[in-house]
């Protein structure tokens, strides 16, 4: 930003008519010699003489006149944009209440939250982790994270990512028990099961327009995806999870995907994960900022 400082000094010199007057008005510059040094540096950088000066008079050269007109306009636009951004930053403060799904919130959003809070230090985020679809207005929730279709027309949804499910296991488990090559091979593996309505011990696979279900078994059933992922990382078996939930583990080699050439799901159609907010409240800047943060965060893991 040193170039901007020199340009501002140049504009002030032109406006005041002298180095002495400019030095008095510019914050941080206390001497005529400081102004003179900045003007010399600016002219050297531009490769053009901007000012004609002698002991009594100072005037613009032709190049100086053109540069003055252009740089004045440029700095005015820059100052306007800077003021607008500062205004936006100042308005993103206070409290925002968010309701996040347990697995997505804990594994994806919360690890990225420090970056968001550093960006908006005057904002306080109140987080609730739940898979329940709570009434946003009644519970004073600004932003919620929902999975699957949404019937309420009074809510606006912003798509975060499709919940594409995959089968994966730890390196130690696969080394000990082998890598399944077909869905039928899962009958000889330990599989970690999700406990929820509409879920059972049948895993579905689609390939070349052929859908088949395989009955699997294992020694652990849980109603929380984080519990199943933790167990899979410890080598207790294979698990079906959303890909975004284990993105980091797949990248660092802690876990590996298997049966990658199949579309995998206990349900035929993967559900979309969405950020949801009430249309009646409009989209405040803090709500927009948090929704943008969610979109950015999930784009990094999708």
SVG drawing of the C-alpha trace seen along z (x, -y; Angstrom):
<svg xmlns="http://www.w3.org/2000/svg" viewBox="-45 -33 59 98">
<polyline fill="none" stroke="black" stroke-width="0.4" points="0.0,0.0 3.1,-2.3 2.1,-3.3 -1.2,-4.5 0.4,-6.6 2.7,-8.3 -0.3,-9.0 -2.2,-10.5 0.7,-12.7 1.0,-13.8 -2.8,-14.7 -2.4,-16.6 0.5,-18.6 -1.5,-19.5 -4.5,-20.5 -2.5,-22.6 0.0,-24.0 3.1,-23.3 5.2,-20.7 5.0,-22.7 1.2,-22.8 0.9,-19.2 3.2,-18.1 1.1,-20.0 -2.2,-18.3 -1.0,-14.7 -1.1,-12.5 2.2,-10.9 4.3,-13.3 6.0,-16.0 8.5,-17.5 8.8,-18.9 11.7,-16.6 9.4,-13.6 7.0,-14.9 9.9,-15.6 11.2,-12.1 7.8,-10.6 7.4,-12.7 10.9,-11.7 10.0,-8.0 6.7,-8.4 8.3,-10.1 11.1,-7.4 8.5,-4.6 6.4,-6.2 9.4,-7.2 7.9,-10.6 8.3,-14.1 5.0,-15.1 5.8,-18.5 7.7,-21.7 9.0,-23.3 11.3,-26.1 11.7,-28.0 8.5,-30.1 6.2,-28.1 5.0,-24.6 3.0,-23.5 1.9,-20.3 3.6,-19.0 1.4,-17.6 2.1,-14.1 1.4,-15.3 -2.0,-16.8 -3.1,-13.5 -1.8,-11.4 -3.6,-13.8 -6.9,-13.4 -6.7,-9.6 -5.3,-8.9 -7.9,-11.2 -10.7,-9.2 -9.0,-5.9 -8.5,-6.8 -12.1,-8.1 -13.4,-4.8 -11.0,-2.8 -12.1,-4.8 -15.7,-4.2 -15.2,-0.5 -13.2,-0.4 -15.9,-2.3 -18.6,0.0 -16.6,3.1 -15.9,1.5 -19.6,0.8 -20.5,4.4 -17.9,5.7 -19.3,3.3 -22.8,4.6 -21.9,8.3 -21.9,8.3 -24.1,9.4 -25.5,12.9 -26.5,15.5 -28.2,18.7 -27.6,21.8 -28.8,25.3 -26.5,27.9 -26.9,31.5 -24.8,33.5 -22.4,35.3 -22.1,32.5 -21.7,29.9 -19.1,31.7 -17.0,33.2 -17.1,30.3 -18.5,27.0 -17.0,26.7 -13.4,27.4 -13.8,24.5 -15.6,22.1 -12.4,20.4 -11.7,19.0 -15.2,17.6 -15.0,16.0 -11.6,14.5 -13.2,12.9 -16.1,11.4 -14.7,10.9 -17.7,9.0 -20.1,11.8 -21.1,14.5 -22.3,17.8 -24.7,19.9 -24.5,23.5 -27.0,26.3 -26.2,29.8 -29.4,31.8 -30.8,33.8 -34.3,32.7 -36.0,30.2 -37.0,27.5 -39.3,24.6 -37.0,21.8 -39.3,18.9 -40.5,20.5 -37.0,21.4 -35.4,18.1 -33.0,19.9 -31.3,17.8 -29.8,20.6 -30.4,24.4 -28.9,27.3 -31.4,29.8 -31.1,33.0 -33.5,34.1 -36.7,32.5 -38.3,29.5 -42.0,28.9 -42.3,25.6 -42.6,22.8 -41.9,20.1 -38.3,21.2 -35.5,20.6 -32.9,23.3 -29.4,22.9 -27.9,26.2 -24.6,27.1 -23.8,30.5 -25.4,33.8 -25.0,36.5 -23.3,39.0 -22.7,42.1 -19.7,44.4 -18.5,47.6 -15.1,47.3 -12.9,48.9 -9.6,48.4 -6.3,49.5 -5.8,51.9 -9.2,53.5 -8.8,53.9 -5.3,55.3 -6.6,57.9 -9.9,58.9 -9.3,58.0 -10.9,55.6 -14.5,56.4 -14.7,56.5 -18.4,57.0 -21.4,56.2 -21.8,59.9 -18.4,60.0 -19.8,57.8 -21.6,61.0 -18.1,62.1 -17.3,58.7 -18.1,56.9 -20.4,53.9 -21.3,51.1 -25.0,50.3 -26.9,47.0 -29.9,47.1 -32.7,44.8 -36.2,45.0 -36.1,46.5 -32.7,47.9 -32.0,51.6 -29.3,54.1 -29.7,54.0 -27.2,52.0 -28.2,51.0 -25.9,50.8 -26.6,49.5 -24.4,50.3 -25.3,50.3 -28.9,49.7 -29.1,52.8 -30.0,52.2 -29.4,54.9 -29.6,55.1 -27.2,57.0 -28.0,58.1 -25.0,57.3 -24.2,57.9 -21.8,56.5 -21.2,56.1 -22.1,52.4 -25.3,50.5 -25.5,46.8 -27.8,43.8 -24.9,41.4 -22.6,41.3 -19.7,40.0 -19.7,43.1 -19.7,45.4 -16.9,43.4 -14.8,43.6 -15.4,47.4 -14.5,47.8 -11.2,45.9 -10.5,48.2 -10.8,51.2 -14.2,52.6 -15.7,52.9 -16.9,51.2 -19.3,48.3 -21.6,46.4 -21.2,42.7 -21.5,39.4 -18.3,38.8 -17.9,35.3 -17.9,36.8 -14.6,38.7 -13.0,36.5 -10.0,35.8 -9.5,39.4 -9.6,40.4 -7.0,37.8 -4.6,38.7 -5.0,42.5 -6.6,43.2 -9.6,44.7 -10.1,46.1 -13.1,46.2 -14.2,49.6 -16.7,50.6 -16.1,47.2 -17.7,48.2 -21.1,48.6 -23.6,46.0 -24.1,46.8 -27.0,45.9 -29.5,47.4 -31.9,45.2 -32.1,45.1 -31.7,41.3 -29.0,39.4 -30.5,36.5 -29.1,33.0 -27.7,31.1 -29.1,27.5 -28.7,24.3 -32.2,23.1 -33.5,19.8 -36.9,18.1 -37.9,16.0 -40.1,13.8 -37.0,12.4 -35.2,11.6 -31.5,12.4 -29.5,10.1 -25.8,9.6 -24.9,11.9 -27.2,14.6 -25.8,14.2 -22.2,14.3 -22.9,17.6 -24.6,19.2 -21.7,18.1 -19.4,19.7 -21.3,23.0 -21.3,23.0 -17.5,22.3 -16.8,24.9 -18.7,27.7 -17.3,26.9 -13.9,27.6 -14.9,31.2 -17.3,32.1"/>
</svg>
